[in-house]
Every structure is written in structure tokens, then in C-alpha cells.
Amino acid sequence: MKPTEDVLDREAALSAALHDPSLLSQLVGLFAGYYPGLLDDIRDAVSAQDSVQVRETVHRLKGAIGTFHSREAFQTARKLEAMAKDGELADAMLTYRQLAEQVLTLAAVLDHLVLELQSETANG
């Protein structure tokens, strides 16, 4: 797994949760319940060459990624969104796969961060 700082801005993610580990845990839980369906929808839309659906769904995922300040995943989502906006989906499956991998890595790093913060809180 990539180090946390390579995947997200830890301080910015905590700031988004008002430096409340419990709130961050809730946000991570919401993200964990949200992103798999979005990735499935994006994959299906890319397969169908449905640029409108790709753009709309990637935009929603990009917003969720932005909450955690994951630059790499955000930039890949932005790239895929632009491809869809321009109706250029010929290479979109490759970009989708990169995005899916980055989002899965982000989810793992977020889970690790939540456990780390819970441990810090428990140890005072």
C-alpha cells in the first residue's frame, strides 16, 4: 500500500472532518458505501460509450474524492470527466481502470487512517 501522504493530504482530510476522528470515520463509512456503486456505474457507462452518464457519474465520484484531498485520484477523475465532456471515450476504459485502482487505494488508506486515529484516541 502506498504511504498515506502519497494518496491523500492527511491534514486536509482531518480538516474536512473538523479534526473530529469520529466524524472522519463516518465520512469514510459513507464513502465506502458510495464508491463501489459509482465505479460500477462508470464502468458500465464507459462500456456503453455513454458520455453523458460517464460525465455525471464521474463528477459525483470526483466530489467524494475531493472530500479527502486525494490529488492523484481527483486528477484522474477530472481527466475522465473531460474525456466524457469532449465525447472522446475511445481510451476511457484505461483511464477508468486507473481511477478504480486509485479509489481502491484511497479507500484502503482511509480505513488505515481511521484505525490509526482510533488508536491514538484510545491511547490518549
TIMI-2910 file (N, C-alpha, C, CB; in pm, 1 decimal, decimal comma, always signed):
<rs>
+----------+----------+----------+----------+----------+----------+----------+----------+----------+----------+----------+----------+------+
!      n_x !      n_y !      n_z !     ca_x !     ca_y !     ca_z !      c_x !      c_y !      c_z !     cb_x !     cb_y !     cb_z ! resn !
+----------+----------+----------+----------+----------+----------+----------+----------+----------+----------+----------+----------+------+
!    +85,4 !   -118,8 !     +0,0 !     +0,0 !     +0,0 !     +0,0 !    +89,2 !   +124,0 !     +0,0 !    -96,7 !     +0,4 !   +123,5 !  Met !
!    +49,2 !   +223,0 !    -76,1 !   +123,5 !   +348,4 !    -81,4 !   +116,4 !   +417,5 !    +54,4 !    +68,2 !   +441,0 !   -193,1 !  Lys !
!   +219,8 !   +493,7 !    +90,0 !   +212,4 !   +572,6 !   +213,2 !    +96,7 !   +672,1 !   +205,6 !   +345,6 !   +647,1 !   +238,3 !  Pro !
!    +39,9 !   +701,9 !   +319,8 !    -75,7 !   +791,2 !   +327,3 !    -52,2 !   +921,5 !   +252,4 !   -109,2 !   +821,0 !   +472,0 !  Thr !
!    +64,0 !   +981,9 !   +270,2 !    +89,0 !  +1113,3 !   +210,0 !    +92,4 !  +1108,3 !    +57,7 !   +219,8 !  +1169,7 !   +261,4 !  Glu !
!   +115,3 !   +990,6 !     -0,7 !   +112,5 !   +977,8 !   -146,4 !    -29,7 !   +966,2 !   -200,6 !   +193,6 !   +856,9 !   -189,4 !  Asp !
!   -124,8 !   +933,2 !   -113,7 !   -262,1 !   +907,3 !   -157,3 !   -356,3 !  +1020,0 !   -119,7 !   -312,2 !   +777,7 !    -98,0 !  Val !
!   -335,4 !  +1078,2 !     -2,8 !   -422,4 !  +1186,9 !    +40,9 !   -346,6 !  +1282,5 !   +130,3 !   -545,1 !  +1132,3 !   +114,0 !  Leu !
!   -400,5 !  +1400,4 !   +144,7 !   -345,9 !  +1500,6 !   +235,2 !   -413,3 !  +1477,7 !   +370,1 !   -369,3 !  +1648,3 !   +181,6 !  Asp !
!   -340,1 !  +1412,0 !   +460,6 !   -396,3 !  +1372,1 !   +590,7 !   -454,5 !  +1491,3 !   +665,4 !   -288,9 !  +1304,6 !   +676,8 !  Arg !
!   -380,1 !  +1598,6 !   +671,5 !   -425,0 !  +1715,9 !   +746,4 !   -549,8 !  +1777,3 !   +683,5 !   -313,3 !  +1820,4 !   +753,8 !  Glu !
!   -553,2 !  +1784,9 !   +551,7 !   -671,0 !  +1840,5 !   +483,9 !   -792,9 !  +1750,7 !   +503,6 !   -643,0 !  +1858,9 !   +333,7 !  Ala !
!   -771,8 !  +1619,6 !   +501,7 !   -883,0 !  +1526,6 !   +525,3 !   -936,3 !  +1542,8 !   +667,0 !   -838,3 !  +1380,6 !   +501,4 !  Ala !
!   -846,1 !  +1557,0 !   +763,0 !   -889,2 !  +1580,1 !   +901,7 !   -960,1 !  +1713,8 !   +914,8 !   -769,0 !  +1574,8 !   +997,5 !  Leu !
!   -909,1 !  +1813,5 !   +846,7 !   -971,6 !  +1945,4 !   +849,9 !  -1113,4 !  +1939,9 !   +794,2 !   -887,6 !  +2046,3 !   +770,8 !  Ser !
!  -1133,8 !  +1862,6 !   +687,4 !  -1267,8 !  +1847,5 !   +629,0 !  -1364,2 !  +1785,6 !   +729,2 !  -1261,7 !  +1761,3 !   +501,7 !  Ala !
!  -1308,7 !  +1707,1 !   +822,5 !  -1390,1 !  +1643,9 !   +926,7 !  -1382,9 !  +1722,6 !  +1057,6 !  -1344,2 !  +1498,9 !   +950,0 !  Ala !
!  -1342,9 !  +1849,1 !  +1047,6 !  -1334,8 !  +1937,7 !  +1164,3 !  -1244,3 !  +1880,8 !  +1273,2 !  -1474,1 !  +1962,5 !  +1221,1 !  Leu !
!  -1141,7 !  +1807,6 !  +1231,5 !  -1044,7 !  +1744,3 !  +1322,3 !  -1112,9 !  +1651,5 !  +1422,9 !   -964,8 !  +1851,4 !  +1397,1 !  His !
!  -1224,2 !  +1595,8 !  +1382,6 !  -1300,8 !  +1503,6 !  +1467,3 !  -1286,0 !  +1362,5 !  +1410,6 !  -1452,5 !  +1545,7 !  +1475,2 !  Asp !
!  -1207,2 !  +1276,2 !  +1477,9 !  -1187,8 !  +1140,5 !  +1426,9 !  -1318,8 !  +1064,0 !  +1408,0 !  -1098,2 !  +1063,7 !  +1520,6 !  Pro !
!  -1415,6 !  +1089,4 !  +1493,3 !  -1544,8 !  +1021,9 !  +1481,0 !  -1616,7 !  +1065,2 !  +1352,9 !  -1632,8 !  +1051,5 !  +1604,1 !  Ser !
!  -1612,9 !  +1194,8 !  +1324,2 !  -1675,2 !  +1245,4 !  +1202,2 !  -1601,9 !  +1191,9 !  +1079,2 !  -1675,9 !  +1399,7 !  +1201,6 !  Leu !
!  -1468,9 !  +1188,9 !  +1085,3 !  -1392,2 !  +1134,0 !   +973,6 !  -1430,0 !   +987,9 !   +950,8 !  -1240,3 !  +1147,1 !   +999,9 !  Leu !
!  -1444,3 !   +913,9 !  +1058,9 !  -1484,4 !   +773,6 !  +1048,0 !  -1619,8 !   +760,6 !   +979,5 !  -1489,1 !   +708,4 !  +1186,7 !  Ser !
!  -1712,1 !   +849,7 !  +1012,7 !  -1844,3 !   +847,3 !   +949,4 !  -1833,8 !   +881,2 !   +800,3 !  -1939,7 !   +946,4 !  +1020,0 !  Gln !
!  -1752,5 !   +980,9 !   +767,7 !  -1733,7 !  +1018,3 !   +626,9 !  -1671,7 !   +903,3 !   +547,2 !  -1644,9 !  +1143,7 !   +616,3 !  Leu !
!  -1574,5 !   +836,5 !   +608,4 !  -1510,6 !   +722,5 !   +542,5 !  -1612,6 !   +610,5 !   +522,2 !  -1389,6 !   +671,7 !   +625,5 !  Val !
!  -1697,7 !   +588,9 !   +621,8 !  -1802,1 !   +487,3 !   +608,7 !  -1899,4 !   +518,9 !   +496,7 !  -1877,6 !   +473,3 !   +738,7 !  Gly !
!  -1937,6 !   +645,6 !   +485,8 !  -2026,3 !   +686,5 !   +376,5 !  -1958,9 !   +665,3 !   +241,2 !  -2067,3 !   +834,1 !   +392,5 !  Leu !
!  -1831,9 !   +703,9 !   +233,2 !  -1756,5 !   +685,8 !   +109,4 !  -1748,6 !   +537,7 !    +72,8 !  -1614,8 !   +745,3 !   +123,1 !  Phe !
!  -1722,1 !   +453,1 !   +172,3 !  -1710,8 !   +308,7 !   +148,0 !  -1841,1 !   +250,0 !    +94,7 !  -1670,5 !   +236,4 !   +276,6 !  Ala !
!  -1952,8 !   +305,9 !   +136,7 !  -2080,8 !   +258,3 !    +87,3 !  -2119,6 !   +316,7 !    -47,2 !  -2186,7 !   +288,8 !   +186,3 !  Gly !
!  -2052,4 !   +423,5 !    -85,9 !  -2089,2 !   +502,5 !   -203,1 !  -2005,8 !   +469,4 !   -326,8 !  -2075,5 !   +648,8 !   -171,5 !  Tyr !
!  -1873,5 !   +456,1 !   -307,7 !  -1786,8 !   +448,3 !   -425,5 !  -1801,3 !   +319,6 !   -507,2 !  -1645,1 !   +462,0 !   -382,5 !  Tyr !
!  -1827,6 !   +201,6 !   -447,6 !  -1835,7 !    +82,0 !   -533,0 !  -1944,9 !    +91,0 !   -640,1 !  -1860,5 !    -40,2 !   -447,0 !  Pro !
!  -2060,5 !   +141,3 !   -603,1 !  -2168,8 !   +156,5 !   -699,9 !  -2134,8 !   +257,1 !   -807,9 !  -2295,9 !   +197,9 !   -630,1 !  Gly !
!  -2067,8 !   +365,3 !   -768,4 !  -2027,2 !   +465,1 !   -867,7 !  -1925,5 !   +407,0 !   -965,4 !  -1968,8 !   +588,8 !   -798,4 !  Leu !
!  -1829,2 !   +331,5 !   -913,6 !  -1731,3 !   +269,5 !  -1003,2 !  -1799,4 !   +173,1 !  -1100,3 !  -1623,6 !   +195,6 !   -922,0 !  Leu !
!  -1894,9 !    +95,7 !  -1050,1 !  -1969,6 !     +4,7 !  -1138,2 !  -2044,9 !    +82,9 !  -1245,7 !  -2068,6 !    -81,0 !  -1056,2 !  Asp !
!  -2109,9 !   +191,5 !  -1203,6 !  -2186,3 !   +273,1 !  -1298,9 !  -2095,6 !   +337,0 !  -1404,1 !  -2264,3 !   +382,0 !  -1224,5 !  Asp !
!  -1978,4 !   +382,0 !  -1360,8 !  -1883,6 !   +442,9 !  -1455,2 !  -1834,8 !   +338,0 !  -1554,8 !  -1763,1 !   +506,0 !  -1379,7 !  Ile !
!  -1797,0 !   +221,5 !  -1503,7 !  -1750,8 !   +113,9 !  -1592,5 !  -1857,6 !    +79,6 !  -1696,8 !  -1714,5 !    -12,0 !  -1510,4 !  Arg !
!  -1982,3 !    +64,9 !  -1649,7 !  -2091,3 !    +31,0 !  -1741,6 !  -2113,3 !   +141,2 !  -1845,5 !  -2221,0 !     +6,5 !  -1663,3 !  Asp !
!  -2105,5 !   +266,4 !  -1801,5 !  -2125,8 !   +378,8 !  -1893,9 !  -2011,9 !   +388,1 !  -1994,7 !  -2138,0 !   +510,8 !  -1816,2 !  Ala !
!  -1889,0 !   +362,4 !  -1949,5 !  -1775,4 !   +362,4 !  -2042,2 !  -1792,6 !   +250,1 !  -2144,0 !  -1641,0 !   +346,4 !  -1965,5 !  Val !
!  -1831,7 !   +132,9 !  -2096,5 !  -1853,2 !    +19,3 !  -2187,6 !  -1959,8 !    +50,6 !  -2291,7 !  -1893,4 !   -105,7 !  -2108,6 !  Ser !
!  -2062,7 !   +123,8 !  -2250,0 !  -2172,0 !   +160,7 !  -2340,5 !  -2140,3 !   +285,6 !  -2422,3 !  -2299,7 !   +182,9 !  -2261,4 !  Ala !
!  -2022,3 !   +346,7 !  -2395,0 !  -1982,7 !   +470,7 !  -2463,1 !  -2086,2 !   +581,4 !  -2441,1 !  -1964,1 !   +445,2 !  -2614,0 !  Gln !
!  -2142,2 !   +584,6 !  -2319,9 !  -2243,7 !   +683,8 !  -2282,2 !  -2173,5 !   +801,1 !  -2214,4 !  -2352,7 !   +621,3 !  -2187,5 !  Asp !
!  -2133,9 !   +899,9 !  -2293,7 !  -2053,0 !  +1010,0 !  -2241,0 !  -2127,4 !  +1092,7 !  -2137,0 !  -2008,3 !  +1099,6 !  -2354,2 !  Ser !
!  -2257,4 !  +1109,3 !  -2151,1 !  -2334,2 !  +1186,9 !  -2053,0 !  -2333,1 !  +1116,2 !  -1917,8 !  -2480,0 !  +1208,0 !  -2101,6 !  Val !
!  -2358,8 !   +986,8 !  -1917,9 !  -2360,5 !   +910,6 !  -1792,4 !  -2221,4 !   +904,9 !  -1729,7 !  -2413,0 !   +768,2 !  -1816,7 !  Gln !
!  -2119,0 !   +887,4 !  -1812,8 !  -1981,5 !   +886,8 !  -1760,3 !  -1953,4 !  +1019,7 !  -1691,6 !  -1877,7 !   +861,0 !  -1874,2 !  Val !
!  -1981,0 !  +1129,1 !  -1760,5 !  -1951,2 !  +1262,3 !  -1705,8 !  -2024,8 !  +1285,8 !  -1574,2 !  -1989,2 !  +1371,4 !  -1807,1 !  Arg !
!  -2153,1 !  +1256,0 !  -1570,3 !  -2232,1 !  +1281,5 !  -1449,5 !  -2186,6 !  +1194,8 !  -1332,3 !  -2380,0 !  +1256,9 !  -1477,3 !  Glu !
!  -2159,2 !  +1068,5 !  -1358,9 !  -2120,8 !   +977,6 !  -1250,9 !  -1979,5 !  +1006,2 !  -1201,6 !  -2131,3 !   +832,6 !  -1297,6 !  Thr !
!  -1888,8 !  +1032,8 !  -1294,2 !  -1752,2 !  +1067,9 !  -1253,7 !  -1753,9 !  +1196,9 !  -1172,6 !  -1659,9 !  +1083,0 !  -1377,4 !  Val !
!  -1837,7 !  +1290,2 !  -1209,4 !  -1846,4 !  +1416,2 !  -1135,2 !  -1885,3 !  +1389,9 !   -989,3 !  -1948,8 !  +1511,5 !  -1201,8 !  His !
!  -1980,6 !  +1301,1 !   -967,9 !  -2021,2 !  +1268,0 !   -830,5 !  -1906,6 !  +1201,7 !   -754,1 !  -2144,5 !  +1175,2 !   -831,4 !  Arg !
!  -1838,1 !  +1108,9 !   -818,9 !  -1725,8 !  +1042,2 !   -753,6 !  -1613,8 !  +1141,4 !   -725,2 !  -1673,9 !   +926,7 !   -840,3 !  Leu !
!  -1589,3 !  +1231,3 !   -818,4 !  -1484,0 !  +1332,6 !   -800,9 !  -1511,8 !  +1417,2 !   -676,6 !  -1474,0 !  +1423,6 !   -926,5 !  Lys !
!  -1637,5 !  +1451,6 !   -654,7 !  -1673,1 !  +1527,6 !   -535,2 !  -1642,7 !  +1451,0 !   -407,9 !  -1819,3 !  +1564,5 !   -538,6 !  Gly !
!  -1673,9 !  +1322,6 !   -407,8 !  -1646,2 !  +1239,6 !   -290,0 !  -1495,8 !  +1227,5 !   -267,1 !  -1709,0 !  +1099,4 !   -306,2 !  Ala !
!  -1420,3 !  +1209,8 !   -374,7 !  -1274,5 !  +1201,1 !   -364,6 !  -1218,0 !  +1332,4 !   -311,1 !  -1211,8 !  +1167,3 !   -502,1 !  Ile !
!  -1273,1 !  +1443,1 !   -356,5 !  -1226,1 !  +1574,4 !   -314,1 !  -1238,1 !  +1597,0 !   -164,8 !  -1301,7 !  +1680,6 !   -386,1 !  Gly !
!  -1334,8 !  +1534,2 !   -102,9 !  -1351,7 !  +1545,5 !    +42,6 !  -1224,7 !  +1504,6 !   +115,8 !  -1469,4 !  +1459,2 !    +90,0 !  Thr !
!  -1154,8 !  +1406,4 !    +60,0 !  -1036,1 !  +1352,8 !   +126,5 !   -905,3 !  +1405,2 !    +66,9 !  -1037,6 !  +1202,1 !   +119,5 !  Phe !
!   -915,5 !  +1499,7 !    -25,4 !   -797,7 !  +1565,4 !    -82,7 !   -698,5 !  +1464,5 !   -140,1 !   -728,7 !  +1650,9 !    +23,0 !  His !
!   -751,3 !  +1371,8 !   -219,1 !   -668,4 !  +1273,1 !   -287,9 !   -636,7 !  +1326,8 !   -427,1 !   -740,2 !  +1133,5 !   -295,9 !  Ser !
!   -520,8 !  +1391,2 !   -438,9 !   -486,4 !  +1461,3 !   -562,6 !   -481,9 !  +1369,1 !   -685,1 !   -352,7 !  +1529,7 !   -546,2 !  Arg !
!   -415,7 !  +1255,7 !   -671,4 !   -398,6 !  +1166,6 !   -786,4 !   -534,0 !  +1115,7 !   -837,5 !   -308,2 !  +1047,6 !   -748,6 !  Glu !
!   -616,9 !  +1065,3 !   -747,9 !   -748,8 !  +1014,9 !   -788,9 !   -835,6 !  +1128,8 !   -842,0 !   -819,7 !   +944,7 !   -670,5 !  Ala !
!   -825,9 !  +1245,2 !   -779,6 !   -904,9 !  +1359,9 !   -824,4 !   -865,7 !  +1399,2 !   -967,0 !   -885,9 !  +1479,7 !   -728,5 !  Phe !
!   -734,9 !  +1402,3 !   -993,8 !   -687,6 !  +1439,5 !  -1127,6 !   -730,4 !  +1336,4 !  -1232,6 !   -534,4 !  +1454,1 !  -1127,6 !  Gln !
!   -726,5 !  +1209,4 !  -1196,3 !   -769,8 !  +1105,8 !  -1290,7 !   -919,3 !  +1117,0 !  -1316,7 !   -735,3 !   +965,1 !  -1237,1 !  Thr !
!   -996,5 !  +1144,0 !  -1211,8 !  -1141,1 !  +1163,6 !  -1229,6 !  -1167,1 !  +1284,7 !  -1318,1 !  -1211,6 !  +1181,1 !  -1092,7 !  Ala !
!  -1091,8 !  +1390,5 !  -1296,1 !  -1106,4 !  +1511,2 !  -1378,5 !  -1075,5 !  +1479,6 !  -1525,2 !  -1012,9 !  +1624,2 !  -1326,9 !  Arg !
!   -971,6 !  +1399,9 !  -1548,3 !   -934,5 !  +1361,6 !  -1685,1 !  -1046,8 !  +1281,9 !  -1751,2 !   -803,9 !  +1279,3 !  -1684,7 !  Lys !
!  -1102,8 !  +1184,2 !  -1678,4 !  -1210,3 !  +1102,2 !  -1734,5 !  -1335,2 !  +1185,7 !  -1758,7 !  -1242,8 !   +984,8 !  -1641,2 !  Leu !
!  -1362,9 !  +1277,8 !  -1668,7 !  -1477,4 !  +1367,5 !  -1685,9 !  -1459,7 !  +1453,2 !  -1812,1 !  -1494,6 !  +1458,0 !  -1561,1 !  Glu !
!  -1338,3 !  +1503,5 !  -1833,9 !  -1310,6 !  +1585,1 !  -1953,0 !  -1321,6 !  +1501,6 !  -2080,6 !  -1170,3 !  +1648,3 !  -1943,6 !  Ala !
!  -1274,8 !  +1377,9 !  -2075,2 !  -1287,3 !  +1289,3 !  -2190,8 !  -1434,5 !  +1271,2 !  -2227,2 !  -1221,4 !  +1152,2 !  -2162,2 !  Met !
!  -1517,0 !  +1251,1 !  -2124,9 !  -1660,4 !  +1231,8 !  -2148,9 !  -1724,3 !  +1359,8 !  -2201,2 !  -1731,0 !  +1186,4 !  -2020,1 !  Ala !
!  -1684,9 !  +1473,0 !  -2144,0 !  -1740,3 !  +1601,0 !  -2188,9 !  -1710,0 !  +1624,7 !  -2336,2 !  -1684,4 !  +1716,3 !  -2104,4 !  Lys !
!  -1589,7 !  +1584,4 !  -2377,6 !  -1548,4 !  +1601,7 !  -2517,0 !  -1598,2 !  +1488,4 !  -2607,1 !  -1397,0 !  +1610,7 !  -2525,1 !  Asp !
!  -1666,5 !  +1390,2 !  -2546,8 !  -1716,9 !  +1277,3 !  -2624,5 !  -1607,1 !  +1186,2 !  -2676,9 !  -1798,0 !  +1327,5 !  -2739,2 !  Gly !
!  -1492,4 !  +1187,7 !  -2609,9 !  -1376,6 !  +1108,7 !  -2653,1 !  -1354,3 !   +993,2 !  -2556,2 !  -1249,1 !  +1197,3 !  -2662,3 !  Glu !
!  -1431,1 !   +887,3 !  -2573,2 !  -1425,6 !   +775,1 !  -2480,2 !  -1346,4 !   +655,5 !  -2533,1 !  -1564,7 !   +731,5 !  -2446,6 !  Leu !
!  -1274,7 !   +672,5 !  -2644,0 !  -1200,4 !   +560,6 !  -2703,5 !  -1101,7 !   +498,6 !  -2605,1 !  -1125,8 !   +607,4 !  -2828,1 !  Ala !
!  -1031,6 !   +581,2 !  -2528,1 !   -933,1 !   +532,3 !  -2430,9 !   -984,5 !   +542,3 !  -2287,8 !   -803,0 !   +610,4 !  -2444,2 !  Asp !
!  -1113,1 !   +558,8 !  -2271,8 !  -1170,1 !   +583,0 !  -2139,5 !  -1160,4 !   +462,4 !  -2046,8 !  -1313,7 !   +623,8 !  -2153,2 !  Ala !
!  -1162,8 !   +340,7 !  -2100,5 !  -1156,4 !   +223,4 !  -2012,8 !  -1022,8 !   +217,2 !  -1940,3 !  -1178,7 !    +94,4 !  -2093,3 !  Met !
!   -915,1 !   +254,2 !  -2007,1 !   -783,9 !   +257,7 !  -1942,1 !   -784,3 !   +360,7 !  -1829,4 !   -672,5 !   +290,2 !  -2044,8 !  Leu !
!   -837,2 !   +476,9 !  -1856,2 !   -844,2 !   +581,8 !  -1753,8 !   -936,0 !   +538,4 !  -1640,4 !   -893,7 !   +714,9 !  -1814,8 !  Thr !
!  -1046,4 !   +473,2 !  -1673,9 !  -1136,2 !   +420,3 !  -1570,0 !  -1061,3 !   +321,9 !  -1480,1 !  -1259,7 !   +351,0 !  -1634,3 !  Tyr !
!   -984,2 !   +232,1 !  -1539,8 !   -910,7 !   +132,5 !  -1459,5 !   -811,0 !   +200,2 !  -1366,1 !   -837,0 !    +32,8 !  -1551,2 !  Arg !
!   -744,6 !   +304,5 !  -1415,0 !   -652,8 !   +380,3 !  -1329,1 !   -729,7 !   +442,3 !  -1213,2 !   -579,1 !   +490,2 !  -1410,0 !  Gln !
!   -843,7 !   +502,0 !  -1245,0 !   -925,6 !   +565,4 !  -1141,9 !   -973,2 !   +462,6 !  -1040,4 !  -1045,5 !   +637,2 !  -1204,8 !  Leu !
!  -1021,3 !   +349,2 !  -1086,8 !  -1070,5 !   +245,6 !   -995,6 !   -959,2 !   +200,1 !   -901,6 !  -1126,2 !   +125,4 !  -1074,8 !  Ala !
!   -839,8 !   +179,6 !   -954,6 !   -726,6 !   +138,5 !   -871,4 !   -693,5 !   +246,5 !   -768,2 !   -603,2 !   +108,9 !   -959,0 !  Glu !
!   -694,3 !   +371,3 !   -810,8 !   -663,9 !   +481,2 !   -719,2 !   -770,6 !   +494,4 !   -610,7 !   -651,4 !   +612,6 !   -796,5 !  Gln !
!   -895,7 !   +474,7 !   -646,3 !  -1004,1 !   +484,3 !   -547,9 !   -995,4 !   +368,7 !   -448,5 !  -1142,2 !   +484,4 !   -618,1 !  Val !
!   -964,4 !   +249,0 !   -495,4 !   -947,9 !   +135,7 !   -404,0 !   -831,2 !   +160,0 !   -308,8 !   -925,8 !     +5,3 !   -482,9 !  Leu !
!   -723,5 !   +216,6 !   -359,6 !   -609,8 !   +250,8 !   -274,2 !   -649,6 !   +357,5 !   -173,5 !   -490,6 !   +299,1 !   -358,8 !  Thr !
!   -722,2 !   +458,5 !   -218,3 !   -770,5 !   +563,3 !   -128,1 !   -855,9 !   +502,9 !    -17,7 !   -850,9 !   +669,3 !   -205,6 !  Leu !
!   -946,5 !   +413,8 !    -52,5 !  -1034,0 !   +351,6 !    +47,3 !   -951,9 !   +275,2 !   +151,2 !  -1135,0 !   +256,8 !    -20,8 !  Ala !
!   -849,9 !   +202,3 !   +106,7 !   -764,8 !   +127,9 !   +199,8 !   -687,2 !   +222,4 !   +291,3 !   -667,5 !    +37,7 !   +122,7 !  Ala !
!   -634,9 !   +330,5 !   +235,0 !   -560,6 !   +428,7 !   +314,7 !   -653,5 !   +496,6 !   +415,2 !   -494,0 !   +534,4 !   +223,1 !  Val !
!   -775,0 !   +526,9 !   +373,3 !   -871,6 !   +587,9 !   +465,4 !   -904,9 !   +493,7 !   +580,0 !   -999,7 !   +626,9 !   +391,0 !  Leu !
!   -924,8 !   +366,2 !   +549,9 !   -951,4 !   +268,4 !   +656,1 !   -835,0 !   +264,1 !   +754,1 !   -976,3 !   +128,1 !   +596,4 !  Asp !
!   -713,1 !   +264,0 !   +700,6 !   -593,5 !   +262,7 !   +784,8 !   -585,9 !   +389,8 !   +870,1 !   -466,5 !   +249,0 !   +697,8 !  His !
!   -616,7 !   +503,6 !   +811,0 !   -613,7 !   +630,5 !   +883,4 !   -714,2 !   +630,7 !   +997,7 !   -642,2 !   +747,0 !   +788,2 !  Leu !
!   -833,9 !   +580,8 !   +972,7 !   -935,9 !   +574,7 !  +1077,9 !   -887,7 !   +486,6 !  +1192,6 !  -1069,9 !   +521,1 !  +1021,5 !  Val !
!   -831,7 !   +370,6 !  +1161,7 !   -779,7 !   +282,1 !  +1266,7 !   -666,8 !   +349,8 !  +1343,9 !   -730,0 !   +149,6 !  +1205,9 !  Leu !
!   -580,7 !   +419,2 !  +1272,6 !   -469,7 !   +491,4 !  +1335,2 !   -522,2 !   +598,3 !  +1431,1 !   -379,7 !   +555,7 !  +1227,6 !  Glu !
!   -621,3 !   +674,2 !  +1387,8 !   -678,0 !   +779,7 !  +1472,4 !   -751,2 !   +721,5 !  +1592,7 !   -773,3 !   +867,3 !  +1391,2 !  Leu !
!   -819,6 !   +610,1 !  +1572,9 !   -887,3 !   +545,2 !  +1684,9 !   -785,8 !   +498,0 !  +1787,6 !   -972,5 !   +427,0 !  +1636,0 !  Gln !
!   -673,5 !   +446,5 !  +1740,6 !   -567,5 !   +401,1 !  +1829,8 !   -506,8 !   +518,6 !  +1906,1 !   -458,9 !   +327,4 !  +1750,7 !  Ser !
!   -483,2 !   +629,9 !  +1835,3 !   -429,6 !   +749,7 !  +1900,7 !   -525,6 !   +801,4 !  +2006,7 !   -401,5 !   +859,5 !  +1797,3 !  Glu !
!   -654,9 !   +800,7 !  +1975,5 !   -756,1 !   +848,4 !  +2069,7 !   -762,1 !   +757,3 !  +2191,3 !   -894,2 !   +856,4 !  +2002,1 !  Thr !
!   -755,0 !   +626,1 !  +2169,5 !   -762,4 !   +529,8 !  +2279,2 !   -640,1 !   +538,7 !  +2369,6 !   -776,3 !   +388,2 !  +2224,4 !  Ala !
!   -525,2 !   +571,8 !  +2310,4 !   -401,4 !   +579,2 !  +2387,6 !   -376,2 !   +717,1 !  +2446,1 !   -285,2 !   +539,7 !  +2301,3 !  Asn !
!   -469,3 !   +807,8 !  +2418,8 !   -468,1 !   +939,1 !  +2478,3 !   -360,6 !  +1027,3 !  +2434,7 !   -461,6 !   +928,5 !  +2617,1 !  Gly !
+----------+----------+----------+----------+----------+----------+----------+----------+----------+----------+----------+----------+------+
</rs>
